[in-house]
């Protein structure tokens, strides 16, 4: 899609404009949408920019649901700043000072409708200037498939059926947000959801010495900057967390009697270290004791032979 076509769509549908051009990432992007009596349903792919209201924007007249499929969005408005990661559902309306930034090429569903279709949720919207929640995996998959299917097929079915489907989707999104936890709890839920995904991915790939920040980012589909912001609350960075998990795994292996036949070099390799010397230095720095001392405290004589002792002297 040409930048001019995208700019025209943003302006007439959402009252927004790019503060710079182009709107899509270098790899190109795409826009699919369907217009119904209830609103406009759009699938915007690989969008990477900051957008603001057009000078003639009519504030508060139209509501927009946004479901983040990939990437992250930073929403800034008069009530503050909100970061929306993959799986976030958000309802907002234009206000003075509104700004929306995509920190990396993003994909999202955007559904614009008149505010009278969401009367039940309007009190929350007026109070918080936007309502957001983090969907669980099953709800996220269901909604993305439902909206994607409607955008693809809404124009092929009868007008009556298309209208009913669009009303159902809008009502469904509104009900999801009405049942979402309060803003502070919602932010904590979203953070915990992402932290679990990050830690699970790291645990599954600890053995890979090439596991780095970019690989984790690609695996969980969150940017490195966003992940580091989440972890900063615990005085961590992404790579610090990776090395901590590697060392924790190594300590567990050293303390497990059934693993005492493994040489330190093998343990280091299994936990993603490229060299035994690096492993030994990092281990002592984290735990205040050598790997040899930790193993000795949990060894059984039957599994501890002279060859293992000779190898472990390298870590003293």
C-alpha positions as CSV (number, residue, x, y, z in Angstrom):
1,X,0.0,0.0,0.0
2,X,1.2,3.5,-0.8
3,X,1.9,5.9,2.0
4,X,-0.7,8.4,0.6
5,X,-3.4,5.8,0.6
6,X,-2.7,4.8,4.2
7,X,-2.6,8.4,5.3
8,X,-6.0,9.0,3.7
9,X,-7.5,5.9,5.4
10,X,-6.2,7.0,8.8
11,X,-7.6,10.5,8.4
12,X,-11.1,9.6,7.2
13,X,-11.5,6.6,9.5
14,X,-9.8,7.4,12.7
15,X,-9.1,11.2,12.5
16,X,-5.4,10.5,12.8
17,X,-2.3,11.4,10.7
18,X,1.3,10.4,10.6
19,X,3.6,13.0,12.1
20,X,6.2,11.8,9.6
21,X,6.3,9.6,6.5
22,X,6.3,6.8,5.6
23,X,3.8,4.9,7.7
24,X,4.9,1.4,6.9
25,X,8.3,-0.3,7.7
26,X,10.9,-0.8,5.0
27,X,9.7,-4.3,4.4
28,X,6.3,-3.0,3.3
29,X,3.0,-3.3,4.9
30,X,-0.6,-4.1,4.1
31,X,-4.1,-2.8,5.0
32,X,-7.3,-4.9,4.8
33,X,-10.6,-3.4,5.9
34,X,-14.3,-3.6,5.6
35,X,-16.9,-0.9,6.2
36,X,-20.3,-1.8,7.7
37,X,-23.2,0.2,9.1
38,X,-21.8,-0.4,12.5
39,X,-18.2,0.7,11.9
40,X,-14.9,0.1,10.1
41,X,-12.9,-3.1,10.8
42,X,-9.3,-2.9,9.8
43,X,-6.2,-5.2,9.8
44,X,-3.1,-3.0,9.7
45,X,0.2,-4.9,9.2
46,X,3.8,-3.8,9.7
47,X,2.8,-0.3,10.7
48,X,5.7,1.6,12.3
49,X,5.1,5.2,13.1
50,X,3.8,7.8,15.5
51,X,0.3,9.1,14.7
52,X,-1.6,12.1,16.2
53,X,-5.0,13.7,15.6
54,X,-5.6,15.7,12.5
55,X,-6.1,19.4,13.1
56,X,-9.9,19.0,12.3
57,X,-10.4,16.0,14.5
58,X,-13.7,15.8,16.3
59,X,-12.7,14.7,19.8
60,X,-14.8,12.2,21.6
61,X,-17.1,11.4,18.7
62,X,-15.9,8.0,17.7
63,X,-14.5,5.1,19.7
64,X,-11.7,2.8,18.5
65,X,-11.0,-0.8,19.7
66,X,-7.5,-1.9,19.1
67,X,-6.2,-5.5,19.4
68,X,-2.4,-5.7,19.2
69,X,-1.4,-8.8,17.2
70,X,2.3,-8.1,17.0
71,X,4.8,-5.5,18.3
72,X,4.1,-2.8,20.9
73,X,2.2,0.5,21.0
74,X,2.8,3.4,23.4
75,X,-0.4,5.4,23.9
76,X,0.0,8.9,25.4
77,X,-3.0,11.0,26.4
78,X,-3.9,13.5,29.1
79,X,-4.2,10.7,31.7
80,X,-0.7,9.5,31.2
81,X,1.1,6.8,29.2
82,X,0.2,3.2,28.5
83,X,2.3,0.4,26.8
84,X,0.3,-2.2,24.9
85,X,2.1,-5.4,24.0
86,X,0.9,-8.4,21.9
87,X,-2.4,-9.6,23.2
88,X,-3.6,-6.2,24.5
89,X,-7.1,-5.1,23.9
90,X,-7.7,-1.3,24.2
91,X,-10.6,1.0,23.8
92,X,-10.0,4.7,23.3
93,X,-11.3,7.9,21.8
94,X,-9.4,10.9,20.5
95,X,-8.5,13.6,23.0
96,X,-6.3,16.7,22.8
97,X,-2.6,15.6,23.1
98,X,-3.3,12.1,22.0
99,X,-0.3,10.3,20.5
100,X,0.2,6.7,19.4
101,X,3.7,5.3,18.8
102,X,4.7,2.0,17.4
103,X,8.1,1.0,18.8
104,X,8.7,-1.7,16.1
105,X,6.8,-2.8,13.0
106,X,3.4,-3.7,14.4
107,X,0.3,-5.5,13.5
108,X,-3.1,-4.7,14.9
109,X,-6.9,-4.9,14.4
110,X,-8.5,-1.5,14.7
111,X,-12.3,-1.2,14.9
112,X,-13.9,2.2,14.7
113,X,-17.5,2.7,15.8
114,X,-19.9,5.4,17.0
115,X,-19.9,5.9,20.7
116,X,-23.7,5.1,21.1
117,X,-22.8,1.5,20.4
118,X,-20.7,1.2,23.6
119,X,-22.9,3.1,26.1
120,X,-22.2,0.6,28.9
121,X,-18.5,1.1,28.8
122,X,-18.5,4.9,28.4
123,X,-18.3,5.6,32.2
124,X,-15.0,3.7,32.3
125,X,-13.7,5.5,29.2
126,X,-14.5,8.9,30.6
127,X,-12.8,8.1,33.9
128,X,-9.6,6.5,32.6
129,X,-9.3,8.0,29.1
130,X,-8.9,4.5,27.8
131,X,-9.7,1.0,28.9
132,X,-7.1,-1.8,28.4
133,X,-6.6,-5.4,29.3
134,X,-4.2,-8.3,28.5
135,X,-6.0,-11.2,27.0
136,X,-5.2,-14.8,27.9
137,X,-3.9,-17.0,25.1
138,X,-7.2,-18.7,24.3
139,X,-9.2,-15.4,24.2
140,X,-6.5,-13.8,22.1
141,X,-6.5,-16.6,19.6
142,X,-10.3,-16.7,19.4
143,X,-10.7,-12.9,18.9
144,X,-8.0,-12.7,16.3
145,X,-9.5,-15.5,14.3
146,X,-13.0,-14.1,14.6
147,X,-12.0,-10.6,13.5
148,X,-9.7,-11.9,10.7
149,X,-12.5,-14.1,9.4
150,X,-15.0,-11.3,9.4
151,X,-12.7,-8.9,7.6
152,X,-12.1,-11.6,4.9
153,X,-15.7,-12.6,4.5
154,X,-17.9,-9.8,5.8
155,X,-18.3,-8.4,2.3
156,X,-19.3,-11.8,0.8
157,X,-22.3,-12.5,2.9
158,X,-25.7,-10.8,3.0
159,X,-25.9,-7.3,4.4
160,X,-28.1,-8.4,7.3
161,X,-25.8,-11.2,8.4
162,X,-22.7,-8.9,8.0
163,X,-24.4,-6.3,10.2
164,X,-25.3,-8.8,12.9
165,X,-21.7,-10.1,12.9
166,X,-20.2,-6.7,13.2
167,X,-22.6,-5.8,16.1
168,X,-21.7,-9.0,17.8
169,X,-17.9,-8.4,17.6
170,X,-18.2,-4.9,18.9
171,X,-20.5,-6.0,21.8
172,X,-18.1,-8.9,22.6
173,X,-15.1,-6.6,22.8
174,X,-17.0,-4.2,25.0
175,X,-18.0,-7.0,27.3
176,X,-14.4,-8.2,27.6
177,X,-13.3,-4.8,28.7
178,X,-16.2,-4.4,31.1
179,X,-15.1,-7.5,32.9
180,X,-11.4,-6.6,32.9
181,X,-9.7,-5.8,36.3
182,X,-9.2,-2.3,37.5
183,X,-6.4,-0.4,35.6
184,X,-3.6,-1.0,38.2
185,X,-4.5,-4.7,38.5
186,X,-4.8,-4.9,34.7
187,X,-1.3,-3.5,34.3
188,X,0.1,-6.1,36.8
189,X,-1.8,-8.9,35.0
190,X,-0.3,-7.8,31.6
191,X,3.2,-7.6,33.1
192,X,2.9,-11.0,34.8
193,X,1.6,-12.5,31.6
194,X,4.6,-11.2,29.6
195,X,7.1,-12.1,32.3
196,X,5.9,-15.7,32.3
197,X,6.2,-15.9,28.5
198,X,9.8,-14.5,28.7
199,X,10.9,-16.8,31.4
200,X,9.4,-19.8,29.8
201,X,11.1,-19.1,26.5
202,X,14.5,-18.7,28.2
203,X,14.1,-21.9,30.2
204,X,13.3,-23.8,27.0
205,X,16.4,-22.5,25.2
206,X,19.0,-22.3,28.0
207,X,21.2,-25.0,26.3
208,X,21.6,-22.8,23.2
209,X,24.8,-20.7,23.6
210,X,23.5,-18.4,20.9
211,X,20.5,-17.4,23.0
212,X,20.7,-13.6,23.1
213,X,18.3,-10.7,23.6
214,X,17.3,-10.6,19.9
215,X,16.4,-14.4,19.9
216,X,14.3,-14.0,23.1
217,X,12.6,-10.9,21.6
218,X,11.7,-12.8,18.4
219,X,10.6,-15.8,20.3
220,X,8.1,-14.0,22.6
221,X,7.3,-11.3,19.9
222,X,8.1,-8.4,22.2
223,X,10.8,-5.8,21.6
224,X,14.0,-5.9,23.5
225,X,13.3,-2.4,24.8
226,X,9.9,-3.3,26.0
227,X,11.2,-6.5,27.8
228,X,14.0,-4.4,29.5
229,X,11.4,-1.9,30.7
230,X,9.4,-4.8,32.3
231,X,12.4,-6.3,34.0
232,X,13.8,-3.0,35.2
233,X,11.1,-3.1,37.9
234,X,13.1,-6.0,39.4
235,X,16.5,-4.4,38.7
236,X,17.1,-6.8,35.9
237,X,17.8,-6.6,32.2
238,X,17.0,-9.3,29.6
239,X,20.5,-10.7,29.3
240,X,21.0,-10.5,33.1
241,X,18.0,-12.7,33.5
242,X,19.3,-15.1,30.9
243,X,22.6,-15.5,32.7
244,X,20.9,-15.9,36.1
245,X,18.7,-18.7,34.7
246,X,21.7,-20.4,33.2
247,X,23.6,-20.3,36.5
248,X,20.5,-21.4,38.5
249,X,20.2,-24.4,36.2
250,X,23.9,-25.2,36.6
251,X,23.6,-25.1,40.4
252,X,20.6,-27.5,40.3
253,X,22.6,-29.9,38.2
254,X,25.6,-29.7,40.6
255,X,23.4,-30.4,43.5
256,X,21.6,-33.4,41.9
257,X,23.2,-36.7,42.9
258,X,22.2,-38.4,39.6
259,X,24.1,-35.7,37.7
260,X,27.4,-36.1,39.5
261,X,28.9,-38.1,36.6
262,X,28.8,-35.0,34.5
263,X,32.0,-33.0,34.1
264,X,31.9,-29.3,34.8
265,X,32.6,-28.6,31.1
266,X,29.5,-30.7,30.2
267,X,27.3,-28.8,32.7
268,X,28.6,-25.5,31.4
269,X,27.8,-26.5,27.8
270,X,24.3,-27.8,28.7
271,X,23.5,-24.5,30.3
272,X,24.6,-22.4,27.4
273,X,28.1,-21.3,28.4
274,X,30.7,-21.3,25.7
275,X,33.7,-22.1,28.0
276,X,34.3,-23.7,31.4
277,X,36.4,-20.8,32.6
278,X,33.6,-18.3,31.9
279,X,31.1,-20.6,33.7
280,X,33.3,-20.9,36.8
281,X,33.9,-17.2,37.1
282,X,30.2,-16.4,36.7
283,X,29.1,-19.1,39.1
284,X,31.4,-17.9,41.9
285,X,30.3,-14.3,41.3
286,X,26.6,-15.1,41.6
287,X,26.7,-17.7,44.5
288,X,29.8,-16.7,46.4
289,X,31.2,-20.2,46.2
290,X,33.0,-22.3,43.6
291,X,31.1,-24.8,41.5
292,X,33.5,-27.4,43.0
293,X,32.4,-26.5,46.6
294,X,28.7,-26.7,45.7
295,X,29.1,-30.1,44.1
296,X,31.3,-31.4,46.9
297,X,28.6,-30.5,49.5
298,X,26.1,-32.7,47.6
299,X,28.2,-35.5,46.2
300,X,27.9,-39.2,46.9
301,X,31.3,-41.0,46.9
302,X,30.1,-43.7,44.5
303,X,29.6,-41.1,41.8
304,X,32.6,-39.0,42.4
305,X,35.8,-40.3,40.8
306,X,39.4,-39.1,40.6
307,X,38.9,-37.9,37.0
308,X,36.1,-35.5,38.0
309,X,38.3,-34.2,40.8
310,X,41.2,-33.4,38.4
311,X,38.9,-31.5,36.0
312,X,37.2,-29.5,38.8
313,X,40.5,-28.2,40.1
314,X,40.4,-25.8,37.1
315,X,37.6,-23.9,38.9
316,X,39.3,-23.5,42.2
